[in-house]
Amino acid sequence: MPPTDTFGPNIGARLLYRDALMLVIDKPAGLPVHPGPKGGETLTDHLDALRFGLPKRPQAAHRLDRDTSGCLVLGRHAKALARLGRLFATGEVAKTYWAIVEGDPAAEAGEIDLPLMRRSADPRSWWMKTDPAGDPSLTRWRVLGRDAGRRSAWLELKPVTGRTHQLRVHCAAMGWSIRGDAIYGQADRAGPSLHLHARALSLPLYPRKPPVEVEAPAPGPLRSALAACGFEAERTNPR
């Protein structure tokens, strides 16, 4: 699926935060972070423009799926990447996602505690499934809005663990898959893009300072679905 938003001529327009150790950018949906076997445009192709005087380009400090938009953290050098990597690995980074799901969750909030494992033993496979023998996986969720017909809902998702495709598999297992999910839901690959957005991050990067808080605006393709669930447009430049 091609990017639903693009960087345009200046990746700097998507810069959400910058300091001596890290950058946070608003990644568009449909753009993979790293090169893959099929080739094509990736985020890596654009990172030289974010050196800001340093000899090497920044690198992604964590995973964000190709079809997910929103906050992506980049380490500006090796020591920064190591520090950020530890924070993500130990679960100290608080991550908040927005999703539009197909269906009507019965409650207003809850937890999804379902272990996950790969569907296949093939190490190249990223597809996941729920399985009691899998790795512990926990997601906290709450409803932020519902559409008039209660056919879809706007959820806030907070992954406590960071398993591959965790939010997508957990939502599908609950009976309300994320809109546009052609792997775990019922969506057609030619249909709408995945309605999953990395809304915010809170990173305790500096020991004697408050956590760094960063928020990514709702992307254009997601706004109409959010509006149907009660979202009021943000005051931000359209992308």
N, C-alpha and C positions, 0 to 999 in steps of 0.2 A: 504494500500500500504506500503510495507516495505521501510526503508530508502534507498535512492539511493546512499548516501554516509554514512559512519559510523565513529564513534569516534575512532575505533580501541582501542588499549590498553591504550591510553593516551588522555584524553579529553583536556589536556593542549595544545596539538598540534593545537587545534582550538581556543585558546584564542587570541583575537584580541587586547584587551586593559585591563589594570588593574590599579586601584589606591585604595585608602583607602576606598572609598565608593562603587565602582561598578566594575563589570567585563563586558566585551562584548565578546561573543563567536560567532563563525560562525556555526549556527545550520544547520545540514543536512536536506534536504527534506525528508519527510516520517516519521519523528520522532516527536510524540506529545510532548508538553512541560509538560503537567500534566497527571496523571493517569486518565483513563476513565473506563466506565462500562465493556468494553470488555477485560480489562487487557492488557498485553503486555509491551514491553520495552518503557520507556519514558525518557525524558531528566533528570527527577528527579533522576532516578537510578544512574546517573553519577556525581551528584553535590557534593558529599562528597569529591571528589578529588580536588575540587576548594575552599576548606576552607582557604588555605594558612595561617594556624596558628590560625584562628578564631574558636570559639567553635561550631558554627553552620554553616551549609552549606548555600550558597547564594540561593536566590529565584528570579524567573523571575519577572521583574518590569512592564511587559506589555505583550500583546498577540502577538503570531506569529503562524499562522496556521500550522498544522501538515505538509502539503505538500509544505510549503514555506521554502526556505533556506535563510541563511544570518544572518545579525546582530540581536542578541538578547541580551538585557541588563539584567544583574542580579544585584540585590542589595545585599550587603555583610552583612547587619545587618538591624534591624528594622527601625532605624532612616534613614538609606540610602534608604530603600524601600519607606518610607513615602515621602521623598523629591523627589525621582524619580517618584513616583506615581502622585504627584502634577504636575510635569513638563509634563508628558504624558497627564494627564486629562485636563490641560489647553491649550494643543496644542503648547507648547513651544519647543517641540522636533521636529526638521525637519527630516523627513524620506524620503529617496529616494529608489525607487524600480526599478528593471529592469524586463521587461516582453517580451516574444515573443508572438505576437498575430497573430491569423489567419485572414488574410484579409489585406486590403490596405487603411489605414486612408486617407481621402481626403485632409486633411490639414497637416501641419508640426508640429503644436502645438495647444493647446487649453485647455479648461476647461470642465469638466463634472459636472454639477450641478443638481443632481437628488436625491431627498429624498429617504431614504431606510427604510424598516420595515420588520419584520419577516413575512415569508410566512404563518406561523401557529401560533395559540395562545398557542401552547404547549411550555412551558418554556424550554423544553429539545431540542427544534429544533433550529439549528443555521442557517438554510437556510434563505436567504433574498430575497427581491424583491424591485423593484422601485415602489413607490406609493406617490402621492402628499400629503397624510396624514402622511407620515413617517418623520423620523428625517432628518434635513438638512445634506446633504453630498456633499462634494466638492473635486474633484480630478483635479490636473493640470498635463498635459502630453505633451510630445514632442517626435517626431520621431528621433531616433539616427541612424537608418539604415533600409534598406529594402532589401529583397532578389532579385535576378536577375529577377524573374518572377513576382515580386510584389504580391506574394501570402501570404507573411507574413512580419511582421515588428518588429523591436526591439524598444521598447518604454521605456522612462524614465517616471515613474509615481511618483507624489508627492501628497500624500493624505493630504489635509488640515484638514479634520475631520478624525476620527478614527473608523468608523463603522465596524461591523463584515462583513467580505467578501467584503468590499467596492470596492476594485480594481477589483475583479473578476466580480462583478455585474455591475459595471460601464462600464467596457470594453465590456462585453457581450451586454449591452443595446445599445452600439454604433455600434454594428454589427461586432466587431472584438474581439471575445472572446480569452482569454488566452489559449495558446496551452496546452493540457493535462487536461483541466478543464471538468471533467465529470459531474459536477453539473449544471453549468451555461452555458457551451458550448456544443459542439457536440462530444466531445471526448469519446472514449470507455474507460471503467474503466480498461481494460487490455492493454490500449495503453500507450503512453509516459507519464512521470510524469509531474506535473504542472510546467510550465516554468515561475515561478515567484520567484524573488530573492530580498531579502532585502539588497540592495547594500550598503547603507550608512546611518549614523545617525549623527546629530549635536545636542549636548546636552549642554545647558547653565547651567551647574551644579554648577559652582563656580562664585559668583556674581562679583568678581573683576578680573576674568580671561576670556580669549576667550573661546567660546564653545569647548567642547571636540568633535573632529571629528574622526569618525571611519568608515572604509570601509572594506567590505568583498569581497574577490576575487570571480570571476565567478566560480561556481561549475562545475565539469567535465561534468555531463550530459547536462548542458546548453550550453557548449562552442561551440559545432558543430553548433547549431542553431544560436548562436550569430555570429559565423564566416561567416555563409551564408548571414548575414545581414551587414557584413563589420567590425565586431569586430576583433581587433588584439589581439592575445594571450598576457596575462599578464605574467610578469616574477614572477612566484610564484610556490611553490612546488605543484605538482599535488595531488588531493585528490580523 
